Amino acid sequence: MSAVTLASKRRRSALRTLAFMSPWLIGFAVFFAYPLISTLYFSFMHYDGFRPPTWSGGKNWAYVFEHYPLFWPALRNTLWLVVIMVSLRVVFGLGVGLLITKIKTGTGVFRTLFYLPYLAPPVAATMAFAFLLNPGTGPVNSLLEKAGLPAPGWFNDPAWSKPALTLLALWGVGDLMVIFMAALLDVPTEQYEAAELDGTSAWQRFRYVTLPNISPIVMFAVVTGVIQTMQYYTQPLVAGKVASGVIQGAGTQFEPGYPDKSTLTLPQLVYNLGFQRFDYGSACVVALVLFALSMAFTTLLMRRRGGLIQAGD
Amino acid sequence: MTQVLEQPVKPAPLVTGAERTARRRAVLEWIAVHSLGVAAALFFTLPFVFVFLTSLMSDSQALSRDLVPHTWEWGNYRKVFDTPGFLTWWKNTLLYAGLGTVLTVVSSIPVAYALAKFRFRGRNLSLMLVISMMMLPPQVVVIPMYLFWAKQLDLSGTLWPLIVPMAFGDAFSIFLLRQFLMTIPNEYLDAAKVDGCGDLRTLLRVVLPMAKPGIAAVALFQFFYAWNDYFGPQIYASENPGAWTLSYGLESFKGAHHTDWNLTMAATVLVMAPVILVFFFAQKAFVEGVTLTGVKG
């Protein structure tokens, strides 16, 4: 084959790739790269959306870290959610996944029932839990009181609002259940048979056969759980709004975090600073903090051995 | 093997005794596992049950601590539909979810195909950027995006700032489709090429029919995403109730009806029901999608 046809063939194949990739290339440039650079730019500008932006150096950064009263509570809440909500969700998801692999009668029905709550739209699910857990007429506290147990204030008590959100997250554990179920069914049965012949207990088989086999999936669940926690927005915001009784409508203001900043998360700060305080510069600072944290965990996920990316052909 | 060898050595009565204990243990295990299953099923379903029961209570009973309605007020659902705006929110949600899903699927397929089957420089980098975009919360770029749509194009108060970007590929859909297309053997593509099919024809005639389950999963996820989206409508549509979606409007029910949990819960049921119905019709595609993005690959 002559050099000319080879070169033209190469050019044609490059054009072909470009044509197929073009929707995403445009989308990446317009809806991701440009706004990301712009976010960095605005983080150094004073901008209220009305007067033209002016250079403010590191003032927005200093404001967010030193004076903005919601930043550190939001970060502390995120840490709480990462440590407690994510790990409980992984343990519970694994437990339910194990249970479903042991259920022999009516497996399909059980699996569907366990999975359904995951599908409930977040706003609807949060509204449902705000009702179920409301201290006045909620069925959960009615039942707890009938059983002679203490009835917490849930979404109305700063000490109980995050546990209430955790309960809501455990209810929607269906995604993890499906992933763990698939992983558990992939564990070679010969390994269990061999372990059984050695006279091991059920716990020993779980500890020394099941866990090592599914540990990459556990890792995957933990890291994606952390990434999801960085994005945790709708549930804490709606729970706080509904519990506080603030009426939504055009022009109403709701200081997020009710009760007492206990449900604040980082994404809510971007909304609060940008769309309630019209301090776009400081909102961009929080957006960049969010970006850095998310990227750090995403890198961790991609570096994972036998990671998210399947080797090319 | 060892069991077979040992069996003749053991005295006969002992074997049946061991069998009996084994069977008894199996029965006990069955009972334990299934009781635990029933307990878990109660945890997962009771919230739906209580929400549904409350949605059928009378106004005065909704203020009590009763769990079961005295009179079944099916008219509550009528009242929800009669609430000003509710039907508009339905229409807006269907537009956002329907049109958005079509645009996402059409624009994501060629990108996913290129990432799965073409060899080119920068392919792994592109894939890594797709994954990074997928993992980033929308709040990271929302300020410049809002300024762009609202100040430059004057489109705030509509859902277009949420729908238009879907014509340019969605990171999660691209990733999921790419994972699915990787499972299609290259031999099919080579055979199509031998038969004289161009790339586009190969994609449309050979790959797409084989990729139907993957496309179904992507369409479902995207539909649910738009249906559930709260942040997007909050940013772009909040100033104009005529552009609200169900997920965004639902919350205003609690405000407008104060403590009337019955109507709020009826509205909640009406927002949950379509998603659950869609799931029952497309359960297989959905579960396949979850496992594809998570485990395989």
Interface residues (C-beta under 8 A of the other chain):
Chain A: S13 A14 R16 T17 A19 F20 M21 P23 W24 I26 G27 F28 V30 F31 F32 Y34 P35 L36 S38 T39 F42 G49 V96 L99 I100 K102 I103 K104 T105 F110 T112 L113 F114 Y115 L116 P117 L119 A120 P121 P122 V123 A124 A125 M127 A128 F129 A130 F131 L132 N134 G136 T137 P139 S142 W171 D175 V178 I179 A182 A183 D186 L197 I217 F220 T224 I227 M230 Q231 Y233 T234 L237 V238 K241 V242 G245 V246 I247 Q248 G249 A250 L266 P267 V270 Y271 G274 F275 Y280 A283 C284 A287 L288 L290 F291 S294 M295 F297 T298 L301 M302 L308 I309 Q310 G312 D313
Chain B: T2 E29 W30 V33 H34 L36 G37 A40 A41 F43 F44 T45 P47 F48 F50 V51 T54 A62 L63 S64 R65 L67 S107 S108 P110 V111 Y113 A114 L115 K117 F118 R119 F120 R123 N124 S126 L127 M128 L129 V130 I131 S132 M133 M135 L136 P137 Q139 V140 V141 V142 I143 P144 M145 Y146 L147 F148 K151 P165 A167 F168 G169 I174 Q179 M182 N186 D199 F224 W227 N228 Y230 F231 Q234 I235 S238 E239 N240 P241 L246 S247 Y248 L250 E251 S252 K254 G255 A256 H258 T259 W261 T264 M265 T268 V271 M272 V275 I276 F279 Q283 V287 V290 T291 G294 V295 K296 G297
